[in-house]
Amino acid sequence: MVFLRDFKKKLLNLSVFYVFQIGISIFSLKVAPVIEKLRSKRLAWFGHVMRRDDDISKKVMRLNVDGYKGRGRPKKVWNDCVKEDMRRKGVDFDMTAGRDVWRSSTYCADPQ
């Protein structure tokens, strides 16, 4: 909670004195949560890469590395995050072909 308050103060370039003197509530700002913005940007980049022609970045993204996996829980990789974001937004892999459809379904707007 403290991190988000400090982050918003830095974002607006407000000093602590100014915030408390004027009585501005940092939490009443009309800004979407940072996590939602990150998800939106991650999905936007994923759609951008998937729409490209046979590019090296697209091949690397689909690459499946075989080999020894250590004990314990597997590490979270970028593809797992993208799959989770797609599940949360309710979008499908096939929607990446249409830029407008993909952007409208993954965009995170600030509340009014």
C-alpha positions in Angstrom: 0.0 0.0 0.0 2.8 2.4 0.8 4.5 1.5 -2.4 1.5 2.5 -4.5 1.1 5.8 -2.6 4.7 6.7 -3.1 4.5 5.6 -6.8 1.5 7.8 -7.4 3.2 10.8 -5.7 6.3 10.3 -7.9 4.1 10.0 -11.0 2.4 13.3 -10.3 5.6 14.9 -9.0 3.9 16.0 -5.8 5.8 16.6 -2.5 4.5 15.2 0.8 4.0 18.7 2.1 1.9 19.7 -0.8 -0.3 16.6 -0.6 -1.0 17.1 3.1 -1.3 20.9 3.0 -3.9 21.0 0.2 -5.6 17.8 1.3 -5.3 15.9 -1.9 -6.1 12.3 -1.6 -3.7 10.3 -3.6 -6.0 7.3 -3.6 -8.9 9.3 -5.2 -6.9 9.7 -8.5 -8.7 8.4 -11.5 -6.0 5.9 -12.6 -6.4 2.2 -13.4 -4.5 -0.2 -11.1 -0.8 -0.7 -12.1 -1.3 -4.5 -12.4 -4.1 -4.0 -14.9 -1.9 -1.6 -17.0 1.0 -4.1 -16.9 -1.3 -6.9 -18.1 -2.7 -4.7 -20.9 0.8 -3.8 -22.1 2.0 -7.4 -21.9 -0.9 -8.6 -24.0 -0.4 -5.7 -26.5 3.3 -6.8 -27.0 2.2 -10.4 -27.4 -0.3 -9.5 -30.1 2.3 -7.3 -31.8 4.8 -10.2 -32.0 2.2 -12.7 -33.1 1.0 -10.5 -36.0 4.5 -10.2 -37.4 5.6 -12.4 -40.3 8.0 -15.3 -39.7 10.3 -13.3 -37.4 12.9 -14.6 -35.0 11.0 -13.2 -32.0 7.9 -15.2 -33.0 10.0 -18.4 -33.3 11.6 -17.9 -30.0 8.3 -17.3 -28.3 7.0 -20.6 -29.6 10.2 -22.5 -28.8 9.9 -25.4 -26.4 13.2 -26.2 -24.7 13.8 -29.8 -23.7 16.2 -30.8 -21.0 16.6 -31.4 -17.3 14.1 -29.6 -15.0 15.1 -29.1 -11.4 13.2 -30.2 -8.4 10.4 -28.1 -6.9 8.0 -25.8 -8.4 8.8 -24.7 -12.0 9.7 -21.0 -12.4 7.1 -18.7 -13.8 8.0 -17.8 -17.4 6.7 -15.0 -19.6 4.5 -17.3 -21.6 2.7 -18.5 -18.5 2.0 -14.9 -17.5 0.6 -14.2 -21.0 -1.7 -17.3 -20.9 -3.0 -16.2 -17.4 -3.6 -12.7 -18.7 -5.5 -14.0 -21.7 -7.6 -16.2 -19.5 -8.4 -13.2 -17.2 -9.3 -11.0 -20.1 -11.3 -13.7 -21.9 -9.4 -13.5 -25.1 -8.3 -16.3 -27.4 -5.0 -16.9 -29.3 -6.8 -16.6 -32.6 -7.8 -13.0 -31.9 -4.3 -11.8 -32.3 -4.6 -11.8 -36.1 -7.0 -8.8 -36.0 -5.2 -5.7 -34.5 -8.4 -3.7 -33.8 -10.2 -6.6 -32.2 -7.2 -7.5 -30.1 -6.6 -4.0 -28.9 -10.2 -3.4 -28.0 -10.4 -6.6 -26.0 -7.1 -6.2 -24.1 -7.0 -2.4 -23.6 -7.2 -1.1 -20.0 -8.7 2.4 -19.8 -8.5 4.7 -16.8 -11.8 5.0 -14.9 -13.6 8.3 -15.4 
